Amino acid sequence: MAESASEERPRWSPNGRSLAYYSDAEGSWDVYVVDVETGVSRALTRAPGFDGQPAWQPTG
């Protein structure tokens, strides 16, 4: 991960257990989700260009 990475626009999950955000940590803007209890983050997208503005969808 880049030392100068930007992490933008965090959005809480409906259950309050995760945050979605976008970051340029790997060189392009991708969407990530982090488990707030464990602090473990994972990429949801890995594409060149801009992937951002994450939004949660209701389940059900």
N, C-alpha and C positions, 0 to 999 in steps of 0.2 A: 504494500500500500504506500502511496506517495506521502511524504511528510507534509507537503503543502496542500493536501486534498481538502476540497470543500464539501461539506455535507449540508444539504439544503432542504427546506420545507418538510420537517417531520410531521407525520400525521398518525395520531393514535388509532389503534384498531378498535372496533366496537367493544371488545371485551377488556380493553385496557392492558393487555398483556404484551403487545408488540407495537413497534413504531415502524412505519414505512418512511423512507426518505430517498433522495437521490444524491449521488456523489460522483465526483470525477477521480476517485481514488485509483482507478485502473487506467486512466488516460482518456476515457470518454465518459459521458454522463450516463450512468446506469441507476436502476432502482434497486434498493436494498431493503431488507426487513431485519429488525433486531428484536430479539427476545429480551424484554426489559429485566426479567428475573435473572437470566444467566449472562446477559451482555453479548451473547453470540449473535453475530450478524452474518447474513448470507445475501448474495446477489440474486435478484429475480430476473434481471436482464443482463445480457452481455453482447451488445451490438455496437458497431460504430455509429457515431452521431449522438443525438440527444434522446435519451429516455428519461423522462422526468414527470413531475406533477403526479405523484402517486395518490390514489384515492381508494378507500375501502368500499366494498359493495356489501349491502346487507345480505345475510344468508336466510334461507328459509323457504 
